[in-house]
Amino acid sequence: MGEKKEIRIGLIGRGLMGKMHANAYSRIGNFFPDLEYRPVLQTVCSRNEEKVKEFAETWGFNSYETDWKKVVERDDIDAIDICTPNNMHAEIAIAAAEAGKIILCEKPLSSDFEEAKKMVEVVDKSGVPNTVWYNYRRVPAVTLAKQIVDSGKLGKIFHYRANFLQDWTISPELPQGGDALWRLDVDAAGSGVTGDLLAHCIDTAIWINGGIKDVSAVTETFVKERVHQDSGEVQKVGIDDASIFHCHFSNGSLGLFEATRYARGHKALYTFEINGEHASIRWDLHDMHRLEYFDHSDESVVRGWRSIHVSDGDQPYMDRWWIPGTNIGYEHSFIHQAADFFKSLEEGEEAAGPTFKDALETEKVCNAVLKSAKSRSWEDVK
Ligand SMILES: NC(=O)c1ccc[n+]([C@@H]2O[C@H](COP(=O)([O-])OP(=O)(O)OC[C@H]3O[C@@H](n4cnc5c(N)ncnc54)[C@H](O)[C@@H]3O)[C@@H](O)[C@H]2O)c1
């Protein structure tokens, strides 16, 4: 093995995703030793010095910062990884692109559609490799679903159906805004479940089933007022608590999507089902290592849904892990995404997707969904 080329990471944000990405960078060298590039945990940034110092020590970062602008300015940083609330993505990504840094940005691209378009323009102009962490594409069973659809086994696709159901915001006593609750604050998040949950379903759908042409949506805000965690004031709730839409895909199939944080009993039930002329597939995040497959060409007496345990070495990514029959988890999808991204840098191809440009397609759909819910009419995706 030759000398590895270092990609010195500046991680901004040390919450759930900060931890997830730090974990991915730490493990990549062990499980993808053939990669030419090696991520180095160079610096991590968040505003609270005590906490960021502790995070840096726990995860083995070489340094820490409390001002993200300093991270972008540093000469010893090659890549900026954005793990902050949505309303900060655009400013950081634009500054990073202008400084010539590689960018890995959490989803959704931005809290604001106009800013998302600007982000794409700026990264295009600067030519920096970029990716957005729509990690579900790299869950082996989801990657396998894409391979099955691409192989033509399903034939013509008629239906694409996806849900993302949670139940953690039902209590009206839950405050909005501030640490850990910025998702409920429209100024920080941009939207509610549309940008937070549906965005994942839309990215996977576009990747597997192609573009969405138009949408008809309904959204609801069940709890109208909440106390803001920081100010203590009662404020109007500006996010969508639930978002449902149906749509036409460019390939002629129909889509049906639902996301909510008011489905009592569901923690993070991301599911999708695709019905084609010859076969159907379905997947469920709560049972993420399985892909359900129904093939109408099976002999009728044994025809039925089969449950494929995606753990064999010839199934996506699984040759990197343990032995057939044993599972990997949620965190591995981030390791896979990082590995694919670094591999694409090595090969000098367009960066492994979704790039900012790809992620803008999801933003366009989210934007059309929110517009349609407001106008109570069909909206074209544009
Ligand atoms: N890909 C996925 O499956 C997935 C899952 C969860 C979250 N996300 C996305 O990741 C992003 C972060 O979400 P999270 O759940 O990690 O949030 P979080 O609240 O757990 O963490 C946010 C972090 O940003 C830091 N931060 C806030 N303002 C800052 C500033 N001015 N300077 C530096 N740091 C600052 C906070 O201190 C915190 O460490 C969001 O865009 C979210 O949509 C993606």
The ligand as an SDF file (V2000), in Angstrom:
LIG
                    3D

 44 48  0  0  0  0  0  0  0  0999 V2000
  -28.7200   12.3610    7.1180 N   0  0  0  0  0  0  0  0  0  0  0  0
  -29.5320   12.1420    8.1390 C   0  0  0  0  0  0  0  0  0  0  0  0
  -30.1270   11.0890    8.2740 O   0  0  0  0  0  0  0  0  0  0  0  0
  -29.7180   13.2140    9.1910 C   0  0  0  0  0  0  0  0  0  0  0  0
  -30.1660   12.8680   10.4780 C   0  0  0  0  0  0  0  0  0  0  0  0
  -30.2600   13.8890   11.4300 C   0  0  0  0  0  0  0  0  0  0  0  0
  -29.9410   15.1900   11.0950 C   0  0  0  0  0  0  0  0  0  0  0  0
  -29.5500   15.5030    9.8190 N   0  0  0  0  0  0  0  0  0  0  0  0
  -29.2110   16.8960    9.4430 C   0  0  0  0  0  0  0  0  0  0  0  0
  -27.9740   17.2350   10.0800 O   0  0  0  0  0  0  0  0  0  0  0  0
  -27.9630   18.6030   10.4760 C   0  0  0  0  0  0  0  0  0  0  0  0
  -27.6670   18.6610   11.9880 C   0  0  0  0  0  0  0  0  0  0  0  0
  -28.6710   17.9050   12.6580 O   0  0  0  0  0  0  0  0  0  0  0  0
  -28.3730   17.2260   14.0910 P   0  0  0  0  0  0  0  0  0  0  0  0
  -29.4800   16.2600   14.3300 O   0  0  0  0  0  0  0  0  0  0  0  0
  -26.9740   16.7490   14.1360 O   0  0  0  0  0  0  0  0  0  0  0  0
  -28.5660   18.4910   15.0140 O   0  0  0  0  0  0  0  0  0  0  0  0
  -28.0430   18.6940   16.5000 P   0  0  0  0  0  0  0  0  0  0  0  0
  -28.9490   19.6990   17.1050 O   0  0  0  0  0  0  0  0  0  0  0  0
  -27.8450   17.3710   17.1710 O   0  0  0  0  0  0  0  0  0  0  0  0
  -26.6020   19.3320   16.2770 O   0  0  0  0  0  0  0  0  0  0  0  0
  -26.4130   20.6040   15.7060 C   0  0  0  0  0  0  0  0  0  0  0  0
  -25.0250   21.0840   16.0330 C   0  0  0  0  0  0  0  0  0  0  0  0
  -24.7950   22.3590   15.4060 O   0  0  0  0  0  0  0  0  0  0  0  0
  -24.0930   23.1580   16.3420 C   0  0  0  0  0  0  0  0  0  0  0  0
  -24.2470   24.5770   16.0120 N   0  0  0  0  0  0  0  0  0  0  0  0
  -25.3800   25.3250   16.0280 C   0  0  0  0  0  0  0  0  0  0  0  0
  -25.0810   26.5970   15.7130 N   0  0  0  0  0  0  0  0  0  0  0  0
  -23.7340   26.6510   15.5080 C   0  0  0  0  0  0  0  0  0  0  0  0
  -22.8160   27.6850   15.1540 C   0  0  0  0  0  0  0  0  0  0  0  0
  -23.2200   28.9420   14.9810 N   0  0  0  0  0  0  0  0  0  0  0  0
  -21.4900   27.3740   15.0230 N   0  0  0  0  0  0  0  0  0  0  0  0
  -21.0640   26.1120   15.2010 C   0  0  0  0  0  0  0  0  0  0  0  0
  -21.8830   25.0950   15.5290 N   0  0  0  0  0  0  0  0  0  0  0  0
  -23.1980   25.3680   15.6860 C   0  0  0  0  0  0  0  0  0  0  0  0
  -24.7040   22.7860   17.6740 C   0  0  0  0  0  0  0  0  0  0  0  0
  -23.8650   23.1440   18.7430 O   0  0  0  0  0  0  0  0  0  0  0  0
  -24.7910   21.2770   17.5350 C   0  0  0  0  0  0  0  0  0  0  0  0
  -23.5480   20.6970   17.8880 O   0  0  0  0  0  0  0  0  0  0  0  0
  -29.3360   19.1570   10.0830 C   0  0  0  0  0  0  0  0  0  0  0  0
  -29.2410   19.8380    8.8770 O   0  0  0  0  0  0  0  0  0  0  0  0
  -30.2170   17.9180    9.9320 C   0  0  0  0  0  0  0  0  0  0  0  0
  -31.2700   18.0870    9.0230 O   0  0  0  0  0  0  0  0  0  0  0  0
  -29.4340   14.5330    8.8730 C   0  0  0  0  0  0  0  0  0  0  0  0
  1  2  1  0
  2  3  2  0
  2  4  1  0
  4  5  1  0
  4 44  2  0
  5  6  2  0
  6  7  1  0
  7  8  2  0
  8  9  1  0
  8 44  1  0
  9 10  1  0
  9 42  1  0
 10 11  1  0
 11 12  1  0
 11 40  1  0
 12 13  1  0
 13 14  1  0
 14 15  2  0
 14 16  1  0
 14 17  1  0
 17 18  1  0
 18 19  2  0
 18 20  1  0
 18 21  1  0
 21 22  1  0
 22 23  1  0
 23 24  1  0
 23 38  1  0
 24 25  1  0
 25 26  1  0
 25 36  1  0
 26 27  1  0
 26 35  1  0
 27 28  2  0
 28 29  1  0
 29 30  1  0
 29 35  2  0
 30 31  1  0
 30 32  2  0
 32 33  1  0
 33 34  2  0
 34 35  1  0
 36 37  1  0
 36 38  1  0
 38 39  1  0
 40 41  1  0
 40 42  1  0
 42 43  1  0
M  CHG  2   8   1  16  -1
M  END
$$$$
